[in-house]
Amino acid sequence: MERLDRLLEPHARVRVARPGRPDPEGRCVLYWMQRSQRGRDNGALNLAIALGNALGLPVATVFGLTADYPGAERRHYRFLLEGLVDAAADLEDRGVPLLLGLGRPDEVVLRFVKALSPAIVIGDENPVRPGVFWRERVTEGLSMPLRFVDTDVVVPTSFFPNEEFAARTIRPKIHRLWNEYLKPIPNPVAKTRFTTPLAVEGARLEIEPLMEALKVGGAGEVAGYRGGSREAERRLTRFLGERLSRYESERNQPTPYMTSELSAHLHFGHISPLTIALAIRSADAPQESIASALEELIVRRELAINFVARNPRYDQLAGCPDWALKTLRAHANDPRPFHYSKAQFEDAATHDHVWNAAQREMTITGRMHNYLRMYWAKKILEWTPDAETAFGIALELNDRYEMDGRDPNGYTGVAWAIGGKHDRPWPERPIFGTVRYMNEAGIRRKLDCEAYLAWVSALG
Ligand SMILES: Cc1cc2nc3c(=O)[nH]c(=O)nc-3n(C[C@H](O)[C@H](O)[C@H](O)COP(=O)(O)OP(=O)(O)OC[C@H]3O[C@@H](n4cnc5c(N)ncnc54)[C@H](O)[C@@H]3O)c2cc1C
């Protein structure tokens, strides 16, 4: 009982959506896996297993797979399904079945709750709009207690109840707290197993039939860009062994990448940011590289999560700061040197070879290097009739083709490039006003563009 009370104590990482003690008639503990699509280093799953062990109840995980996730394409679905295969195997090792339901996640969860009668339901947090909507529907539809664990950040989002102004305002707060939260994650195993067949059956987790059943179109799969926790671990090992020591000096070079290339795996929750941060912190690498990798992974990433969690207009130009909106309006009628339609951008048919190469890298490989992403989005602003149109085109193309698209980092990146989010005013110039400008000469000075163009052209 004492252990159960400890597990139910309020915590910065745990939000109580429906209060109360676990239902004594409940038959299991249910974990609703939404964003944290992994079977290890998952605080929400760990809490569900610890509660199951304290209550002497088995634990089940439910995942609702919708074919209608806004903006998701074939490449994202395959990546997600590959991740679920790894998650199911890790869950199995921990004595927890994964129940897959087809349909809108909130409806799937409520269907499984009805069939399984859990004593308590545990979910994971996800700040984007569809996640918030599903969580509200599930909260309204349940009769038993419900808690959400903020397990895809290092420092819990609840510490930052307001929208942060910039990296410089959130950084000292994160630095004050991160030692408390940068701790290894215990991964308990469920002691009690289901002894009779479950009252409800999940869909079979087989990638090809599911891809067929989902009938998703759009941006095709990317050969060799695999989802899942195994691939995330492989990339982390490669990063620590081959790239981290050069991260500070070479991370802005796209050929070859010196970054982790873990953003899509982080987006789908195939790996925990805590796992990555702990590994980076204890790596044998120069301190400046360690500091700069932790800055991107924790400060920048969690600033982006704060923006999406606290600003309801995170995916519109209107969510950007007033100074930027004003200056963009003041320059709305400035003549543009080039005008391109969305289709021309999508087809990489501009006059700028570097821009076209970045666009092609994204459509073919599902990624684009961070430095080029900044340039890419800023040029869309320069070559469209107005900032709203630019914002819409940049976000649509980013979300369609980037494997890590539809992420808080993407909304923030586009808002930074086009709407000055988290940035400051710069010297005034045409079209951009005081929003920071980037030009082709600058990017050619910074990057080895010839090597990059040759590399992209070899992609086919
Ligand atoms: C216009 C634009 C669009 C972007 N769209 C996306 C997107 O859709 N999805 C996405 O995840 N990121 C996006 N970013 C942010 C950044 O470019 C990527 O996170 C980064 O390039 C991913 O590569 P990596 O995993 O090798 O990063 P690493 O350098 O290895 O960094 C490790 C992790 O830190 C985080 N990170 C790194 N850079 C940033 C940053 N600038 N802001 C916030 N977090 C960061 C990411 O989670 C990343 O995986 C965008 C940036 C811009 C300017």
The ligand as an SDF file (V2000), in Angstrom:
LIG
                    3D

 53 58  0  0  0  0  0  0  0  0999 V2000
   12.9940   25.5670  -41.3280 C   0  0  0  0  0  0  0  0  0  0  0  0
   13.3330   24.4810  -40.3380 C   0  0  0  0  0  0  0  0  0  0  0  0
   12.5410   23.3440  -40.2770 C   0  0  0  0  0  0  0  0  0  0  0  0
   12.8220   22.3380  -39.3490 C   0  0  0  0  0  0  0  0  0  0  0  0
   12.0090   21.2410  -39.3080 N   0  0  0  0  0  0  0  0  0  0  0  0
   12.2130   20.2760  -38.3630 C   0  0  0  0  0  0  0  0  0  0  0  0
   11.3370   19.1660  -38.2680 C   0  0  0  0  0  0  0  0  0  0  0  0
   10.3560   19.0440  -39.0020 O   0  0  0  0  0  0  0  0  0  0  0  0
   11.5980   18.2390  -37.3000 N   0  0  0  0  0  0  0  0  0  0  0  0
   12.6790   18.3310  -36.4700 C   0  0  0  0  0  0  0  0  0  0  0  0
   12.8630   17.4550  -35.6100 O   0  0  0  0  0  0  0  0  0  0  0  0
   13.5110   19.3930  -36.5310 N   0  0  0  0  0  0  0  0  0  0  0  0
   13.3210   20.3550  -37.4650 C   0  0  0  0  0  0  0  0  0  0  0  0
   14.1770   21.4270  -37.5220 N   0  0  0  0  0  0  0  0  0  0  0  0
   15.2520   21.5570  -36.5130 C   0  0  0  0  0  0  0  0  0  0  0  0
   16.5900   20.8900  -36.9120 C   0  0  0  0  0  0  0  0  0  0  0  0
   16.9310   21.2370  -38.2100 O   0  0  0  0  0  0  0  0  0  0  0  0
   16.5630   19.3630  -36.7950 C   0  0  0  0  0  0  0  0  0  0  0  0
   16.0580   18.9830  -35.5280 O   0  0  0  0  0  0  0  0  0  0  0  0
   17.9540   18.7500  -36.9560 C   0  0  0  0  0  0  0  0  0  0  0  0
   18.4840   19.1280  -38.2030 O   0  0  0  0  0  0  0  0  0  0  0  0
   17.8570   17.2390  -36.8740 C   0  0  0  0  0  0  0  0  0  0  0  0
   19.0710   16.6310  -37.1940 O   0  0  0  0  0  0  0  0  0  0  0  0
   19.8400   15.7380  -36.1410 P   0  0  0  0  0  0  0  0  0  0  0  0
   18.9090   14.7780  -35.4970 O   0  0  0  0  0  0  0  0  0  0  0  0
   21.0210   15.1850  -36.8280 O   0  0  0  0  0  0  0  0  0  0  0  0
   20.2500   16.8390  -35.0530 O   0  0  0  0  0  0  0  0  0  0  0  0
   21.4340   16.8910  -33.9940 P   0  0  0  0  0  0  0  0  0  0  0  0
   22.2700   18.0630  -34.3220 O   0  0  0  0  0  0  0  0  0  0  0  0
   22.0900   15.5850  -33.8300 O   0  0  0  0  0  0  0  0  0  0  0  0
   20.6550   17.2740  -32.6440 O   0  0  0  0  0  0  0  0  0  0  0  0
   20.1080   16.2900  -31.7680 C   0  0  0  0  0  0  0  0  0  0  0  0
   18.6340   16.5960  -31.5850 C   0  0  0  0  0  0  0  0  0  0  0  0
   18.4680   17.8890  -31.0330 O   0  0  0  0  0  0  0  0  0  0  0  0
   17.2980   18.4940  -31.5670 C   0  0  0  0  0  0  0  0  0  0  0  0
   17.6580   19.6840  -32.3510 N   0  0  0  0  0  0  0  0  0  0  0  0
   18.7360   19.8750  -33.1380 C   0  0  0  0  0  0  0  0  0  0  0  0
   18.7050   21.1040  -33.6990 N   0  0  0  0  0  0  0  0  0  0  0  0
   17.5790   21.6920  -33.2540 C   0  0  0  0  0  0  0  0  0  0  0  0
   16.9830   22.9610  -33.4650 C   0  0  0  0  0  0  0  0  0  0  0  0
   17.5410   23.8870  -34.2360 N   0  0  0  0  0  0  0  0  0  0  0  0
   15.7990   23.2330  -32.8630 N   0  0  0  0  0  0  0  0  0  0  0  0
   15.2110   22.3180  -32.0570 C   0  0  0  0  0  0  0  0  0  0  0  0
   15.7410   21.0940  -31.8160 N   0  0  0  0  0  0  0  0  0  0  0  0
   16.9030   20.7910  -32.4040 C   0  0  0  0  0  0  0  0  0  0  0  0
   16.6700   17.4750  -32.4980 C   0  0  0  0  0  0  0  0  0  0  0  0
   15.6830   16.7520  -31.8020 O   0  0  0  0  0  0  0  0  0  0  0  0
   17.8490   16.6120  -32.8730 C   0  0  0  0  0  0  0  0  0  0  0  0
   17.5010   15.3130  -33.2910 O   0  0  0  0  0  0  0  0  0  0  0  0
   13.9130   22.4720  -38.4520 C   0  0  0  0  0  0  0  0  0  0  0  0
   14.7140   23.6120  -38.5200 C   0  0  0  0  0  0  0  0  0  0  0  0
   14.4360   24.6030  -39.4470 C   0  0  0  0  0  0  0  0  0  0  0  0
   15.2990   25.8330  -39.4970 C   0  0  0  0  0  0  0  0  0  0  0  0
  1  2  1  0
  2  3  1  0
  2 52  2  0
  3  4  2  0
  4  5  1  0
  4 50  1  0
  5  6  2  0
  6  7  1  0
  6 13  1  0
  7  8  2  0
  7  9  1  0
  9 10  1  0
 10 11  2  0
 10 12  1  0
 12 13  2  0
 13 14  1  0
 14 15  1  0
 14 50  1  0
 15 16  1  0
 16 17  1  0
 16 18  1  0
 18 19  1  0
 18 20  1  0
 20 21  1  0
 20 22  1  0
 22 23  1  0
 23 24  1  0
 24 25  2  0
 24 26  1  0
 24 27  1  0
 27 28  1  0
 28 29  2  0
 28 30  1  0
 28 31  1  0
 31 32  1  0
 32 33  1  0
 33 34  1  0
 33 48  1  0
 34 35  1  0
 35 36  1  0
 35 46  1  0
 36 37  1  0
 36 45  1  0
 37 38  2  0
 38 39  1  0
 39 40  1  0
 39 45  2  0
 40 41  1  0
 40 42  2  0
 42 43  1  0
 43 44  2  0
 44 45  1  0
 46 47  1  0
 46 48  1  0
 48 49  1  0
 50 51  2  0
 51 52  1  0
 52 53  1  0
M  END
$$$$
